[in-house]
Amino acid sequence: MNPIQPRFEFRAWADDLTNVRDRISALAEPYETRESVETYVVSAATTDANPKVRGDLLDVKVLIASRDGFEQWEPQLKTSFPIAASVLRNDFFRILGEFAPNLDRDEYSYEHFIHDIVKRHDELEAVEVVKQRQISTVRGCITEFAYVSIAGSDTQTAAVESTDLEALRDARQLTGLDAYENINYPAAIKRTIGWEGP
């Protein structure tokens, strides 16, 4: 069985990305709409780790490379709640490069993870993110346009992602994303909530 190859991504943010949305609509195969409410955990120490909770699943991706303006993200932890304290101590905090607090439970539900760990940690913040995403493909690349609310602040984002850098360059240019800065989710969330640092 072949291992999953980490994808490269380019993501833009703005109050109004109608121009990109319209280009995607003109180019793309029919899209599907996905709605979700997720909790991102941002760290004062880094934007190179992207932990989020969707449903009962903690999913952590890590930035492993940057090429031609694209970022390559690799899944490094995916586990369901309740989560063993040893997994949080040895995997979650190691990936974030943050110190692990004393964990006095053997395992943590989502509620205990947020309230007993994240909210009590000086360098972590749990942020609710509401998404309405339109997913399609352009030049074989996954393409996304989304209306997003970050901690109650409304914005828009659009992205292209693939393992194929040549196709990604074409998709970025065709969708108009090449006119924007590449900003990943952790960085965008930290800007929105007013956190300084990486």
C-alpha positions as CSV (number, residue, x, y, z in Angstrom):
1,M,0.0,0.0,0.0
2,N,1.4,3.4,-1.0
3,P,1.8,6.0,1.7
4,I,-0.3,9.2,1.3
5,Q,1.8,11.8,-0.4
6,P,1.7,15.2,1.4
7,R,-0.1,17.9,-0.7
8,F,1.1,21.4,-1.5
9,E,-1.3,24.2,-0.8
10,F,-1.7,27.9,-1.7
11,R,-4.4,29.8,0.3
12,A,-5.5,33.4,0.1
13,W,-7.7,35.4,2.5
14,A,-9.7,38.6,2.0
15,D,-13.0,40.3,2.9
16,D,-14.1,39.8,-0.7
17,L,-12.7,37.1,-3.0
18,T,-15.6,37.3,-5.5
19,N,-13.2,37.6,-8.4
20,V,-11.5,34.3,-7.5
21,R,-14.8,32.6,-6.8
22,D,-16.1,33.6,-10.2
23,R,-12.9,32.4,-12.0
24,I,-13.2,29.0,-10.1
25,S,-16.8,28.7,-11.1
26,A,-16.0,29.3,-14.8
27,L,-13.1,26.8,-14.8
28,A,-14.2,24.1,-12.4
29,E,-16.1,20.9,-12.5
30,P,-19.4,21.0,-10.6
31,Y,-18.6,21.6,-6.9
32,E,-19.9,20.2,-3.7
33,T,-20.7,22.4,-0.6
34,R,-19.6,21.3,2.8
35,E,-20.5,23.1,6.1
36,S,-18.7,22.5,9.3
37,V,-17.9,23.9,12.7
38,E,-14.3,23.2,13.8
39,T,-12.1,24.1,16.7
40,Y,-8.5,25.1,15.8
41,V,-5.8,25.1,18.4
42,V,-3.3,27.9,17.7
43,S,0.1,28.1,19.3
44,A,2.1,31.3,20.2
45,A,5.2,29.4,19.3
46,T,4.5,28.3,15.7
47,T,2.3,28.4,12.6
48,D,4.0,25.3,11.2
49,A,1.6,23.0,13.0
50,N,-2.1,23.1,12.2
51,P,-4.2,21.2,14.9
52,K,-8.0,21.2,14.5
53,V,-10.9,19.3,15.9
54,R,-13.7,18.3,13.5
55,G,-16.4,16.1,15.0
56,D,-14.7,13.9,17.5
57,L,-11.4,13.8,15.7
58,L,-8.2,15.7,16.5
59,D,-6.2,16.2,13.3
60,V,-2.8,17.7,13.3
61,K,-0.9,18.6,10.1
62,V,2.7,19.9,10.0
63,L,4.4,22.2,7.4
64,I,7.3,20.2,6.0
65,A,8.4,22.2,3.0
66,S,7.9,25.4,1.0
67,R,8.4,25.5,-2.8
68,D,7.6,28.1,-5.4
69,G,5.3,29.9,-2.9
70,F,3.4,26.7,-2.0
71,E,3.4,25.1,1.4
72,Q,3.5,21.3,1.8
73,W,1.6,19.9,4.7
74,E,1.9,16.4,6.2
75,P,-0.7,14.7,8.5
76,Q,1.2,13.6,11.6
77,L,-1.6,12.9,14.2
78,K,-5.2,11.8,13.7
79,T,-7.0,10.4,16.7
80,S,-10.5,10.3,18.2
81,F,-11.6,11.5,21.6
82,P,-11.2,10.4,24.3
83,I,-7.4,10.7,23.8
84,A,-4.9,9.1,26.1
85,A,-2.7,11.5,28.1
86,S,0.4,9.7,26.7
87,V,-0.7,10.7,23.1
88,L,-1.2,14.3,24.1
89,R,2.1,14.4,26.0
90,N,4.3,12.5,23.5
91,D,2.7,13.5,20.2
92,F,0.5,16.6,20.4
93,F,2.8,18.8,22.5
94,R,5.9,17.5,20.8
95,I,4.5,18.4,17.4
96,L,3.6,21.9,18.6
97,G,6.9,22.4,20.3
98,E,5.1,23.5,23.4
99,F,5.7,22.3,27.0
100,A,3.3,19.7,28.2
101,P,1.5,20.6,31.4
102,N,0.8,18.1,34.2
103,L,-1.9,15.8,32.9
104,D,-3.8,14.3,35.8
105,R,-6.2,12.2,33.8
106,D,-5.5,8.9,31.9
107,E,-7.5,10.1,29.0
108,Y,-9.2,13.3,27.9
109,S,-12.6,14.0,26.3
110,Y,-13.0,16.9,23.9
111,E,-14.4,19.1,26.8
112,H,-11.5,18.2,29.1
113,F,-9.0,18.7,26.4
114,I,-10.3,22.3,25.7
115,H,-11.1,23.4,29.2
116,D,-8.4,21.6,31.3
117,I,-5.5,21.8,28.8
118,V,-5.9,24.4,26.0
119,K,-7.6,27.1,28.0
120,R,-5.2,26.8,30.9
121,H,-2.1,26.9,28.7
122,D,-0.5,30.3,28.3
123,E,0.6,29.7,24.7
124,L,-2.4,28.0,23.3
125,E,-5.8,29.2,22.2
126,A,-8.9,27.3,21.1
127,V,-10.7,29.2,18.3
128,E,-14.1,28.3,16.8
129,V,-14.1,28.4,13.0
130,V,-17.3,28.0,11.0
131,K,-16.9,27.1,7.3
132,Q,-19.1,26.9,4.3
133,R,-16.9,25.5,1.6
134,Q,-17.3,25.0,-2.1
135,I,-15.0,22.2,-3.3
136,S,-14.2,21.6,-6.9
137,T,-11.2,20.8,-9.2
138,V,-9.2,23.0,-11.6
139,R,-6.5,21.3,-13.7
140,G,-6.8,18.3,-11.5
141,C,-6.1,20.3,-8.4
142,I,-8.5,20.4,-5.4
143,T,-10.0,23.9,-5.4
144,E,-11.8,25.6,-2.5
145,F,-13.7,28.8,-2.0
146,A,-15.2,29.3,1.4
147,Y,-17.1,31.7,3.6
148,V,-15.4,31.5,7.0
149,S,-16.2,32.9,10.4
150,I,-13.1,33.0,12.8
151,A,-14.1,33.6,16.4
152,G,-17.2,35.5,15.0
153,S,-15.2,37.5,12.4
154,D,-16.4,36.9,8.8
155,T,-14.0,36.6,6.0
156,Q,-13.4,34.6,2.8
157,T,-10.7,32.2,1.7
158,A,-9.8,30.4,-1.5
159,A,-7.2,27.7,-2.1
160,V,-5.7,25.2,-4.5
161,E,-3.9,22.0,-3.4
162,S,-2.3,19.0,-5.0
163,T,0.8,16.9,-5.0
164,D,1.5,18.1,-8.6
165,L,3.4,21.4,-8.4
166,E,3.2,22.1,-12.2
167,A,-0.6,21.7,-12.2
168,L,-0.7,23.9,-9.1
169,R,1.1,26.7,-10.8
170,D,-1.4,26.6,-13.6
171,A,-4.4,26.5,-11.2
172,R,-3.0,29.3,-9.1
173,Q,-2.6,31.6,-12.2
174,L,-6.0,30.6,-13.7
175,T,-8.0,31.2,-10.6
176,G,-6.3,34.6,-9.9
177,L,-4.8,33.4,-6.6
178,D,-1.3,34.4,-7.8
179,A,-2.3,38.0,-7.0
180,Y,-2.5,37.2,-3.3
181,E,-0.2,36.2,-0.4
182,N,-0.2,32.6,0.7
183,I,-1.4,32.5,4.3
184,N,-2.2,29.2,6.1
185,Y,-5.0,28.7,8.6
186,P,-2.9,29.0,11.8
187,A,-1.4,32.4,10.5
188,A,-4.8,33.7,9.4
189,I,-6.4,32.8,12.8
190,K,-3.6,34.4,14.8
191,R,-3.9,37.6,12.8
192,T,-7.7,37.6,13.3
193,I,-7.5,37.2,17.1
194,G,-4.6,39.6,17.4
195,W,-1.8,37.2,18.4
196,E,1.8,38.3,17.6
197,G,4.6,36.0,16.8
198,P,5.3,33.4,14.2
